[in-house]
Amino acid sequence: MTTIDTCQYHEELNTAERAAREAGAVIMALFKGKFEIQEKSKNNPVTTADLEANRKIRETIQKSFSTDGWLSEEDTDSVERLKSSRVWVIDPIDGTKEFIEGVPQFAVSIAFVEDGTPKAAVVFNPAKSRFYKAVAGQGAFLNDRRISVTPRLDIDGARLLVSRSEPRRKFQEFVDRCEIKPIGSIAYRLAKVASGDGDGTLTFRSIHEWDICAGVLMVEEAGGKVVDGNGDGLLFNQRDPRHRGVVAANEALAQGLQGMWAEAMADVAR
């Protein structure tokens, strides 16, 4: 029987894992230490750790897959990636604000995408030693233990992992009906949902591909479903690499949460 170590995308997975662990070492050498902080735009910081981790990941992956396309939060985007059926989608630190604040809720997110669909992915929180990985058709794993989403069907009392800064007005019904746990990084939230550490996650925000690509495969391979705010599935390596809202949970719960998402957006628009 095929295993995750001998499957079709094992070389991509092994390279992603090596890159993530090397980046994690770079990040932890600076965590709670001294590093420079710059503002890429308002409320959008980047640190020495982001840039050094990105350099390490790019160096490791491009050594093995030099002709593949590339999309990373910390590199200038190029339309050249649109010509390639094989693309790497990278966030060297998802949760930079948490990293800056010394909160261990950030993650390295690396996904390999083929024809718009993630095929191999890793999400690594080096501060918590939690290493998630998944390959299309082979399942999802946390520290080499197979994981799955929770089977919960009832929205009332569901444990939702959410950003610390969701728009309060849109989010109020979820606060009223669900158990809310703030977690900084959406890549980490998706991975935790995949492992059953929360029943679901969602955001009203416009989210970049690099924030969610690896986590989407993690949830799907753990038996869950991820859709955008409109309830549509997600494709990657798009010209505009953003998605409007994200909802993730097991299939039934995701449908219910997405319905609430749509109602909240409609209420705000009225």
Secondary structure, DSSP 4 states (H G I P E B T S, - for coil): ---TTTSTTHHHHHHHHHHHHHHHHHHHHHTTS---EEEEETTEEEEHHHHHHHHHHHHHHHHH-TTSEEEETTS---GGGGG-SEEEEEEEEE-HHHHHHT-S--EEEEEEEETTEEEEEEEEETTTTEEEEEETTTEEEETTEEE-------STT-EEEE-TT--HHHHHHHHHHSEEEE-S-HHHHHHHHHTTSSSEEEEEEEEEHHHHHHHHHHHHHTTEEEEETTS-----S-SS-EEEEEEEEEHHHHHHHHHHHHHHHHHHH-
